[in-house]
Amino acid sequence: MNQINKTLMTTMIAGSIALIGGCSTDIGEYKTTAGNFQLETYFNGPVVAWGMIQDYTNKVNRRFCVELEGQWQQVNNQSNGQLNEWFYFDDGEVSQRIWNLTKTQNNQYSGTANDVVGVASGQTSGFAFQWQYNLSLDIDGSSYEFFLDDWMYQLDEYRVFNRTSMRKFGVEVAEITLFFDKQQPLRSCNKEVI
């Protein structure tokens, strides 16, 4: 085996190990952590979040603020909620997503939204929540579908940290980071600064 092939083989093995090590954590690993993250408790009423989108090179290419309003009700021993999200991006874009959410059993949730393909599904365990769905995005007049693996971690009763991996064909193309805060007095998005 010549030096070029050895180098190529070493790179492929190292890349495979990195991919294996980078696989998503099992939500069950957080079962014994302190906290009991419940969407219907945290996302009930107004919440504000700030976030950024990084591309595959880790360059931040968008920043945004989100104003959220959630409402939940109990119907036939099942919690149903609606979560309205208004996104304000640094390039002036404003968009809205309305989630229709259902808590089924054993801390499992499902949801639909106008730009979500099919049904989103997720589960809480300890202080963590994993949420997975396919998102349809319009880019330059064409529609593209991405898989989102969304992880939320409740830091305390007011704050939640969120990291999302956005993938296409199994390859991460972007990472989204958000910080939610619902401590009163509630701040709002400063649309002129973003």
CYANA upper distance limits for C-alpha pairs under 8 A (distance plus 0.5 A):
  1 MET  CA      5 ASN  CA      6.64
  1 MET  CA      6 LYS  CA      6.95
  2 ASN  CA      6 LYS  CA      6.78
  3 GLN  CA      7 THR  CA      6.60
  4 ILE  CA      8 LEU  CA      6.62
  5 ASN  CA      9 MET  CA      6.49
  6 LYS  CA     10 THR  CA      6.58
  7 THR  CA     11 THR  CA      6.63
  8 LEU  CA     12 MET  CA      6.71
  9 MET  CA     13 ILE  CA      6.69
 10 THR  CA     14 ALA  CA      6.57
 11 THR  CA     15 GLY  CA      6.50
 12 MET  CA     16 SER  CA      6.60
 13 ILE  CA     17 ILE  CA      6.71
 14 ALA  CA     18 ALA  CA      6.67
 15 GLY  CA     19 LEU  CA      6.66
 16 SER  CA     20 ILE  CA      6.68
 17 ILE  CA     21 GLY  CA      6.56
 18 ALA  CA     22 GLY  CA      6.46
 19 LEU  CA     23 CYS  CA      6.94
 25 THR  CA     29 GLU  CA      7.97
 27 ILE  CA     31 LYS  CA      8.05
 27 ILE  CA    123 GLN  CA      8.06
 27 ILE  CA    124 THR  CA      7.87
 27 ILE  CA    125 SER  CA      6.73
 27 ILE  CA    128 ALA  CA      7.79
 27 ILE  CA    129 PHE  CA      7.86
 27 ILE  CA    130 GLN  CA      7.20
 28 GLY  CA    125 SER  CA      6.78
 30 TYR  CA    125 SER  CA      6.08
 30 TYR  CA    126 GLY  CA      5.81
 30 TYR  CA    127 PHE  CA      7.47
 30 TYR  CA    128 ALA  CA      7.05
 31 LYS  CA    125 SER  CA      5.40
 31 LYS  CA    126 GLY  CA      5.27
 32 THR  CA    126 GLY  CA      6.65
 33 THR  CA    126 GLY  CA      5.55
 33 THR  CA    127 PHE  CA      6.87
 34 ALA  CA    126 GLY  CA      6.54
 34 ALA  CA    127 PHE  CA      6.89
 35 GLY  CA    126 GLY  CA      5.68
 35 GLY  CA    127 PHE  CA      5.16
 35 GLY  CA    154 GLN  CA      8.18
 36 ASN  CA    124 THR  CA      8.42
 36 ASN  CA    125 SER  CA      7.58
 36 ASN  CA    126 GLY  CA      5.40
 36 ASN  CA    127 PHE  CA      5.89
 37 PHE  CA     42 TYR  CA      8.13
 37 PHE  CA    124 THR  CA      6.81
 37 PHE  CA    125 SER  CA      7.65
 37 PHE  CA    126 GLY  CA      6.75
 37 PHE  CA    127 PHE  CA      5.47
 37 PHE  CA    128 ALA  CA      6.85
 37 PHE  CA    129 PHE  CA      7.62
 37 PHE  CA    154 GLN  CA      6.86
 38 GLN  CA     42 TYR  CA      6.83
 38 GLN  CA    107 ASN  CA      8.19
 38 GLN  CA    124 THR  CA      7.56
 39 LEU  CA     43 PHE  CA      5.94
 39 LEU  CA     44 ASN  CA      8.29
 40 GLU  CA     44 ASN  CA      6.38
 40 GLU  CA     71 GLN  CA      8.47
 40 GLU  CA     72 TRP  CA      6.76
 40 GLU  CA     79 SER  CA      8.09
 40 GLU  CA     81 GLY  CA      7.72
 42 TYR  CA    157 GLU  CA      7.94
 42 TYR  CA    158 TYR  CA      8.34
 43 PHE  CA     47 VAL  CA      7.58
 43 PHE  CA     69 GLU  CA      7.83
 43 PHE  CA     70 GLY  CA      5.83
 43 PHE  CA     71 GLN  CA      8.14
 43 PHE  CA     83 LEU  CA      7.91
 44 ASN  CA     69 GLU  CA      7.48
 44 ASN  CA     70 GLY  CA      5.02
 44 ASN  CA     71 GLN  CA      5.78
 44 ASN  CA     72 TRP  CA      7.14
 45 GLY  CA     68 LEU  CA      8.43
 45 GLY  CA     69 GLU  CA      5.70
 45 GLY  CA     70 GLY  CA      5.42
 45 GLY  CA     71 GLN  CA      6.74
 46 PRO  CA     67 GLU  CA      7.89
 46 PRO  CA     68 LEU  CA      6.08
 46 PRO  CA     69 GLU  CA      4.93
 46 PRO  CA     70 GLY  CA      7.03
 46 PRO  CA    182 LYS  CA      7.31
 46 PRO  CA    186 LEU  CA      8.44
 47 VAL  CA     67 GLU  CA      6.68
 47 VAL  CA     68 LEU  CA      5.57
 47 VAL  CA     69 GLU  CA      6.86
 47 VAL  CA    180 PHE  CA      7.26
 47 VAL  CA    181 ASP  CA      6.46
 47 VAL  CA    182 LYS  CA      5.21
 47 VAL  CA    186 LEU  CA      7.97
 48 VAL  CA     65 CYS  CA      7.93
 48 VAL  CA     66 VAL  CA      6.21
 48 VAL  CA     67 GLU  CA      5.20
 48 VAL  CA     68 LEU  CA      6.50
 48 VAL  CA    180 PHE  CA      6.21
 48 VAL  CA    181 ASP  CA      6.02
 48 VAL  CA    182 LYS  CA      6.85
 48 VAL  CA    186 LEU  CA      7.98
 48 VAL  CA    187 ARG  CA      7.36
 48 VAL  CA    188 SER  CA      6.91
 48 VAL  CA    189 CYS  CA      7.92
 49 ALA  CA     65 CYS  CA      6.21
 49 ALA  CA     66 VAL  CA      5.51
 49 ALA  CA     67 GLU  CA      7.07
 49 ALA  CA     68 LEU  CA      8.44
 49 ALA  CA    178 LEU  CA      6.79
 49 ALA  CA    179 PHE  CA      5.76
 49 ALA  CA    180 PHE  CA      4.65
 49 ALA  CA    181 ASP  CA      6.64
 50 TRP  CA     63 ARG  CA      8.32
 50 TRP  CA     64 PHE  CA      6.45
 50 TRP  CA     65 CYS  CA      4.92
 50 TRP  CA     66 VAL  CA      6.76
 50 TRP  CA    178 LEU  CA      6.00
 50 TRP  CA    179 PHE  CA      5.94
 50 TRP  CA    180 PHE  CA      7.27
 51 GLY  CA     63 ARG  CA      6.29
 51 GLY  CA     64 PHE  CA      5.79
 51 GLY  CA     65 CYS  CA      6.63
 51 GLY  CA    176 ILE  CA      7.58
 51 GLY  CA    177 THR  CA      5.85
 51 GLY  CA    178 LEU  CA      4.64
 51 GLY  CA    179 PHE  CA      6.91
 52 MET  CA     60 VAL  CA      7.13
 52 MET  CA     61 ASN  CA      8.16
 52 MET  CA     62 ARG  CA      6.09
 52 MET  CA     63 ARG  CA      4.75
 52 MET  CA     64 PHE  CA      6.60
 52 MET  CA    176 ILE  CA      6.33
 52 MET  CA    177 THR  CA      6.05
 52 MET  CA    178 LEU  CA      7.28
 53 ILE  CA     60 VAL  CA      6.19
 53 ILE  CA     61 ASN  CA      6.53
 53 ILE  CA     62 ARG  CA      5.68
 53 ILE  CA     63 ARG  CA      6.89
 53 ILE  CA    174 ALA  CA      7.21
 53 ILE  CA    175 GLU  CA      6.34
 53 ILE  CA    176 ILE  CA      5.09
 53 ILE  CA    177 THR  CA      7.14
 54 GLN  CA     58 ASN  CA      5.54
 54 GLN  CA     59 LYS  CA      5.62
 54 GLN  CA     60 VAL  CA      4.76
 54 GLN  CA     61 ASN  CA      6.36
 54 GLN  CA     62 ARG  CA      7.78
 54 GLN  CA    174 ALA  CA      5.95
 54 GLN  CA    175 GLU  CA      5.74
 54 GLN  CA    176 ILE  CA      6.89
 55 ASP  CA     59 LYS  CA      6.07
 55 ASP  CA     60 VAL  CA      7.13
 55 ASP  CA     61 ASN  CA      7.39
 55 ASP  CA    173 VAL  CA      6.50
 55 ASP  CA    174 ALA  CA      4.83
 55 ASP  CA    175 GLU  CA      7.03
 56 TYR  CA    172 GLU  CA      7.26
 56 TYR  CA    173 VAL  CA      5.49
 56 TYR  CA    174 ALA  CA      5.81
 56 TYR  CA    175 GLU  CA      8.10
 58 ASN  CA    174 ALA  CA      8.43
 58 ASN  CA    175 GLU  CA      8.46
 62 ARG  CA     89 PHE  CA      7.57
 62 ARG  CA     90 ASP  CA      7.03
 62 ARG  CA     91 ASP  CA      8.25
 63 ARG  CA     89 PHE  CA      6.42
 63 ARG  CA     90 ASP  CA      5.99
 63 ARG  CA    194 ILE  CA      7.59
 64 PHE  CA     87 PHE  CA      7.21
 64 PHE  CA     88 TYR  CA      5.91
 64 PHE  CA     89 PHE  CA      4.73
 64 PHE  CA     90 ASP  CA      6.30
 64 PHE  CA    194 ILE  CA      6.96
 65 CYS  CA     87 PHE  CA      6.41
 65 CYS  CA     88 TYR  CA      5.74
 65 CYS  CA     89 PHE  CA      7.10
 65 CYS  CA    189 CYS  CA      6.26
 65 CYS  CA    194 ILE  CA      7.88
 66 VAL  CA     85 GLU  CA      6.89
 66 VAL  CA     86 TRP  CA      5.92
 66 VAL  CA     87 PHE  CA      5.07
 66 VAL  CA     88 TYR  CA      6.74
 66 VAL  CA    189 CYS  CA      7.39
 67 GLU  CA     85 GLU  CA      6.34
 67 GLU  CA     86 TRP  CA      5.76
 67 GLU  CA     87 PHE  CA      7.30
 67 GLU  CA    188 SER  CA      7.38
 67 GLU  CA    189 CYS  CA      7.30
 68 LEU  CA     83 LEU  CA      7.27
 68 LEU  CA     84 ASN  CA      5.98
 68 LEU  CA     85 GLU  CA      5.04
 68 LEU  CA     86 TRP  CA      6.94
 69 GLU  CA     83 LEU  CA      6.23
 69 GLU  CA     84 ASN  CA      5.73
 69 GLU  CA     85 GLU  CA      7.29
 70 GLY  CA     81 GLY  CA      7.42
 70 GLY  CA     82 GLN  CA      6.16
 70 GLY  CA     83 LEU  CA      4.79
 70 GLY  CA     84 ASN  CA      6.80
 71 GLN  CA     81 GLY  CA      5.96
 71 GLN  CA     82 GLN  CA      5.99
 71 GLN  CA     83 LEU  CA      7.12
 72 TRP  CA     79 SER  CA      7.12
 72 TRP  CA     80 ASN  CA      6.04
 72 TRP  CA     81 GLY  CA      4.57
 72 TRP  CA     82 GLN  CA      7.06
 73 GLN  CA     79 SER  CA      6.23
 73 GLN  CA     80 ASN  CA      5.96
 73 GLN  CA     81 GLY  CA      6.83
 74 GLN  CA     78 GLN  CA      6.07
 74 GLN  CA     79 SER  CA      5.10
 74 GLN  CA     80 ASN  CA      6.78
 75 VAL  CA     79 SER  CA      6.74
 75 VAL  CA     80 ASN  CA      7.48
 78 GLN  CA    102 THR  CA      7.72
 78 GLN  CA    103 LYS  CA      6.80
 78 GLN  CA    104 THR  CA      6.83
 79 SER  CA    102 THR  CA      6.29
 79 SER  CA    103 LYS  CA      5.71
 79 SER  CA    104 THR  CA      7.91
 80 ASN  CA    100 ASN  CA      8.02
 80 ASN  CA    101 LEU  CA      6.19
 80 ASN  CA    102 THR  CA      5.05
 80 ASN  CA    103 LYS  CA      6.96
 81 GLY  CA     99 TRP  CA      8.47
 81 GLY  CA    100 ASN  CA      6.43
 81 GLY  CA    101 LEU  CA      5.41
 81 GLY  CA    102 THR  CA      6.77
 82 GLN  CA     98 ILE  CA      7.39
 82 GLN  CA     99 TRP  CA      6.04
 82 GLN  CA    100 ASN  CA      5.21
 82 GLN  CA    101 LEU  CA      6.47
 83 LEU  CA     98 ILE  CA      6.23
 83 LEU  CA     99 TRP  CA      5.47
 83 LEU  CA    100 ASN  CA      7.15
 83 LEU  CA    101 LEU  CA      8.07
 84 ASN  CA     96 GLN  CA      7.82
 84 ASN  CA     97 ARG  CA      6.59
 84 ASN  CA     98 ILE  CA      5.04
 84 ASN  CA     99 TRP  CA      6.87
 85 GLU  CA     96 GLN  CA      6.03
 85 GLU  CA     97 ARG  CA      5.66
 85 GLU  CA     98 ILE  CA      6.67
 86 TRP  CA     94 VAL  CA      7.67
 86 TRP  CA     95 SER  CA      6.39
 86 TRP  CA     96 GLN  CA      5.06
 86 TRP  CA     97 ARG  CA      7.21
 87 PHE  CA     93 GLU  CA      8.46
 87 PHE  CA     94 VAL  CA      6.01
 87 PHE  CA     95 SER  CA      5.65
 87 PHE  CA     96 GLN  CA      6.56
 88 TYR  CA     92 GLY  CA      7.40
 88 TYR  CA     93 GLU  CA      6.69
 88 TYR  CA     94 VAL  CA      5.31
 88 TYR  CA     95 SER  CA      7.43
 88 TYR  CA    189 CYS  CA      8.05
 88 TYR  CA    191 LYS  CA      7.15
 88 TYR  CA    194 ILE  CA      7.88
 89 PHE  CA     93 GLU  CA      5.73
 89 PHE  CA     94 VAL  CA      6.81
 89 PHE  CA    194 ILE  CA      6.93
 90 ASP  CA    193 VAL  CA      8.28
 90 ASP  CA    194 ILE  CA      4.94
 91 ASP  CA    194 ILE  CA      8.30
 97 ARG  CA    113 ALA  CA      7.06
 97 ARG  CA    114 ASN  CA      7.27
 97 ARG  CA    115 ASP  CA      7.92
 98 ILE  CA    113 ALA  CA      6.11
 98 ILE  CA    114 ASN  CA      7.45
 99 TRP  CA    111 GLY  CA      6.88
 99 TRP  CA    112 THR  CA      6.18
 99 TRP  CA    113 ALA  CA      5.27
 99 TRP  CA    114 ASN  CA      8.42
100 ASN  CA    111 GLY  CA      5.89
100 ASN  CA    112 THR  CA      5.88
100 ASN  CA    113 ALA  CA      6.93
101 LEU  CA    109 TYR  CA      7.45
101 LEU  CA    110 SER  CA      6.30
101 LEU  CA    111 GLY  CA      4.82
101 LEU  CA    112 THR  CA      7.28
102 THR  CA    109 TYR  CA      6.04
102 THR  CA    110 SER  CA      5.85
102 THR  CA    111 GLY  CA      6.72
103 LYS  CA    107 ASN  CA      7.32
103 LYS  CA    108 GLN  CA      6.33
103 LYS  CA    109 TYR  CA      4.91
103 LYS  CA    110 SER  CA      7.12
104 THR  CA    108 GLN  CA      6.07
104 THR  CA    109 TYR  CA      6.23
104 THR  CA    110 SER  CA      7.90
105 GLN  CA    109 TYR  CA      8.21
107 ASN  CA    123 GLN  CA      6.07
107 ASN  CA    124 THR  CA      5.98
107 ASN  CA    125 SER  CA      7.94
108 GLN  CA    121 SER  CA      8.02
108 GLN  CA    122 GLY  CA      6.25
108 GLN  CA    123 GLN  CA      4.79
108 GLN  CA    124 THR  CA      7.15
109 TYR  CA    121 SER  CA      6.22
109 TYR  CA    122 GLY  CA      5.61
109 TYR  CA    123 GLN  CA      6.38
110 SER  CA    119 VAL  CA      7.07
110 SER  CA    120 ALA  CA      5.90
110 SER  CA    121 SER  CA      4.92
110 SER  CA    122 GLY  CA      6.84
111 GLY  CA    119 VAL  CA      6.19
111 GLY  CA    120 ALA  CA      5.48
111 GLY  CA    121 SER  CA      6.99
112 THR  CA    116 VAL  CA      6.82
112 THR  CA    118 GLY  CA      7.57
112 THR  CA    119 VAL  CA      5.84
112 THR  CA    120 ALA  CA      6.67
115 ASP  CA    135 LEU  CA      6.45
115 ASP  CA    136 SER  CA      5.91
115 ASP  CA    137 LEU  CA      7.80
116 VAL  CA    120 ALA  CA      8.02
116 VAL  CA    133 TYR  CA      7.40
116 VAL  CA    134 ASN  CA      6.26
116 VAL  CA    135 LEU  CA      5.12
116 VAL  CA    136 SER  CA      6.56
117 VAL  CA    133 TYR  CA      7.89
117 VAL  CA    134 ASN  CA      5.82
117 VAL  CA    135 LEU  CA      6.41
117 VAL  CA    136 SER  CA      7.05
118 GLY  CA    133 TYR  CA      8.30
118 GLY  CA    134 ASN  CA      7.79
119 VAL  CA    133 TYR  CA      7.37
120 ALA  CA    131 TRP  CA      7.51
120 ALA  CA    132 GLN  CA      6.21
120 ALA  CA    133 TYR  CA      5.02
120 ALA  CA    134 ASN  CA      7.93
121 SER  CA    131 TRP  CA      6.29
121 SER  CA    132 GLN  CA      6.13
121 SER  CA    133 TYR  CA      7.26
122 GLY  CA    129 PHE  CA      7.51
122 GLY  CA    130 GLN  CA      5.77
122 GLY  CA    131 TRP  CA      4.70
122 GLY  CA    132 GLN  CA      6.70
123 GLN  CA    129 PHE  CA      6.17
123 GLN  CA    130 GLN  CA      6.14
123 GLN  CA    131 TRP  CA      7.34
124 THR  CA    128 ALA  CA      6.13
124 THR  CA    129 PHE  CA      4.71
124 THR  CA    130 GLN  CA      7.03
125 SER  CA    129 PHE  CA      6.87
127 PHE  CA    153 TYR  CA      6.21
127 PHE  CA    154 GLN  CA      5.82
127 PHE  CA    155 LEU  CA      8.06
128 ALA  CA    151 TRP  CA      7.61
128 ALA  CA    152 MET  CA      6.16
128 ALA  CA    153 TYR  CA      5.10
128 ALA  CA    154 GLN  CA      6.96
129 PHE  CA    151 TRP  CA      6.22
129 PHE  CA    152 MET  CA      5.55
129 PHE  CA    153 TYR  CA      7.01
130 GLN  CA    149 ASP  CA      7.74
130 GLN  CA    150 ASP  CA      6.14
130 GLN  CA    151 TRP  CA      5.16
130 GLN  CA    152 MET  CA      7.00
131 TRP  CA    149 ASP  CA      6.68
131 TRP  CA    150 ASP  CA      5.36
131 TRP  CA    151 TRP  CA      6.89
132 GLN  CA    147 PHE  CA      7.93
132 GLN  CA    148 LEU  CA      6.12
132 GLN  CA    149 ASP  CA      5.29
132 GLN  CA    150 ASP  CA      6.43
133 TYR  CA    147 PHE  CA      6.41
133 TYR  CA    148 LEU  CA      5.98
133 TYR  CA    149 ASP  CA      7.54
134 ASN  CA    145 GLU  CA      6.91
134 ASN  CA    146 PHE  CA      5.98
134 ASN  CA    147 PHE  CA      4.96
134 ASN  CA    148 LEU  CA      6.59
135 LEU  CA    145 GLU  CA      6.02
135 LEU  CA    146 PHE  CA      5.73
135 LEU  CA    147 PHE  CA      6.79
135 LEU  CA    148 LEU  CA      7.54
136 SER  CA    143 SER  CA      6.96
136 SER  CA    144 TYR  CA      6.07
136 SER  CA    145 GLU  CA      4.94
136 SER  CA    146 PHE  CA      6.96
137 LEU  CA    143 SER  CA      6.03
137 LEU  CA    144 TYR  CA      5.79
137 LEU  CA    145 GLU  CA      6.79
137 LEU  CA    146 PHE  CA      8.22
138 ASP  CA    142 SER  CA      5.87
138 ASP  CA    143 SER  CA      4.89
138 ASP  CA    144 TYR  CA      6.80
139 ILE  CA    143 SER  CA      6.72
139 ILE  CA    144 TYR  CA      7.65
145 GLU  CA    168 LYS  CA      8.05
146 PHE  CA    166 MET  CA      6.90
146 PHE  CA    167 ARG  CA      6.15
146 PHE  CA    168 LYS  CA      5.83
147 PHE  CA    166 MET  CA      6.29
147 PHE  CA    167 ARG  CA      5.62
147 PHE  CA    168 LYS  CA      6.92
148 LEU  CA    164 THR  CA      6.96
148 LEU  CA    165 SER  CA      6.20
148 LEU  CA    166 MET  CA      5.19
148 LEU  CA    167 ARG  CA      6.87
149 ASP  CA    164 THR  CA      6.01
149 ASP  CA    165 SER  CA      5.71
149 ASP  CA    166 MET  CA      7.17
150 ASP  CA    162 ASN  CA      7.68
150 ASP  CA    163 ARG  CA      6.60
150 ASP  CA    164 THR  CA      4.78
150 ASP  CA    165 SER  CA      7.03
151 TRP  CA    162 ASN  CA      6.12
151 TRP  CA    163 ARG  CA      5.87
151 TRP  CA    164 THR  CA      6.55
152 MET  CA    160 VAL  CA      7.00
152 MET  CA    161 PHE  CA      6.16
152 MET  CA    162 ASN  CA      4.85
152 MET  CA    163 ARG  CA      7.10
153 TYR  CA    160 VAL  CA      6.00
153 TYR  CA    161 PHE  CA      5.72
153 TYR  CA    162 ASN  CA      6.86
154 GLN  CA    159 ARG  CA      6.68
154 GLN  CA    160 VAL  CA      4.82
154 GLN  CA    161 PHE  CA      6.96
155 LEU  CA    159 ARG  CA      6.03
155 LEU  CA    160 VAL  CA      6.01
155 LEU  CA    161 PHE  CA      7.56
156 ASP  CA    160 VAL  CA      7.75
158 TYR  CA    180 PHE  CA      8.37
158 TYR  CA    181 ASP  CA      5.99
158 TYR  CA    182 LYS  CA      5.51
158 TYR  CA    183 GLN  CA      5.72
159 ARG  CA    179 PHE  CA      7.72
159 ARG  CA    180 PHE  CA      5.93
159 ARG  CA    181 ASP  CA      5.16
159 ARG  CA    182 LYS  CA      7.15
159 ARG  CA    183 GLN  CA      8.22
160 VAL  CA    179 PHE  CA      6.49
160 VAL  CA    180 PHE  CA      5.50
160 VAL  CA    181 ASP  CA      7.26
161 PHE  CA    177 THR  CA      8.28
161 PHE  CA    178 LEU  CA      6.55
161 PHE  CA    179 PHE  CA      5.28
161 PHE  CA    180 PHE  CA      6.83
162 ASN  CA    176 ILE  CA      8.44
162 ASN  CA    177 THR  CA      6.14
162 ASN  CA    178 LEU  CA      5.42
162 ASN  CA    179 PHE  CA      6.70
162 ASN  CA    180 PHE  CA      8.37
163 ARG  CA    175 GLU  CA      7.61
163 ARG  CA    176 ILE  CA      6.27
163 ARG  CA    177 THR  CA      5.18
163 ARG  CA    178 LEU  CA      7.06
164 THR  CA    175 GLU  CA      6.10
164 THR  CA    176 ILE  CA      5.43
164 THR  CA    177 THR  CA      6.90
165 SER  CA    172 GLU  CA      6.90
165 SER  CA    173 VAL  CA      8.47
165 SER  CA    174 ALA  CA      6.84
165 SER  CA    175 GLU  CA      5.32
165 SER  CA    176 ILE  CA      7.08
166 MET  CA    172 GLU  CA      6.13
166 MET  CA    173 VAL  CA      6.41
166 MET  CA    174 ALA  CA      5.65
166 MET  CA    175 GLU  CA      6.39
166 MET  CA    176 ILE  CA      8.03
167 ARG  CA    171 VAL  CA      5.63
167 ARG  CA    172 GLU  CA      4.73
167 ARG  CA    173 VAL  CA      5.95
167 ARG  CA    174 ALA  CA      7.56
168 LYS  CA    172 GLU  CA      7.03
168 LYS  CA    173 VAL  CA      7.17
181 ASP  CA    186 LEU  CA      8.40
182 LYS  CA    186 LEU  CA      6.56
190 ASN  CA    194 ILE  CA      7.14
